[in-house]
Amino acid sequence: MIMAAIGCSSEDNESPSRRHRVDIPPPISENKLRRYSSCEKLLVGDSLNCARNDKITRMMVRNGESKVFFSDMVVKVNHRYKPQDRFLVITEGSLYNLDPVTLKCKRRIAIMDVTHVSLSQFADNFFVVHVPGEYDYLYVSRRKTEIVSHLRNVYYNTTKQKLGVAIQNTIDYQVDKESKAIRRLEFKKGEDGVYTKIYAKK
């Protein structure tokens, strides 16, 4: 199955007052071909203002959390290859996957349960969060670099270890806990961009 460049199609309408410049962190990897714009990007953090949403903060308090480091609308590709809009929220202990309409928590991942994040070598919007004890998530976001940076920072603050980042153009990920079904994500550079192929690994 060939998937055209799936991305977050919403325009960048975030309030400039919520933005702040930060020092550019070291590159994720010397093998990663990053967009020039991603190196000078403004890190917005909690762009959805989740820290001021009563329903979300109550959910965080139940899990002993009080800080929102990142939030944004992303696309999650499910096990049926279907793109789904989700709110991705990163706190000091968890990654939340929320329904953007009801704000219902579809899944909470403890940051310490994440082993690594996989990215391609190209300047695309795909990334995989690997959770071996459960199952993995394939996300698509134009703010991929910022998301990975926040995950690395929170992971280090939680575990005092570095979160692994795998840079490779063929990525295997588990889409189901019970069947342990594996999908393969492949990236190839073409004349008019990067082509992405997702299929079931036999």
Disulfide bonds with the S-S distance in Angstrom:
none
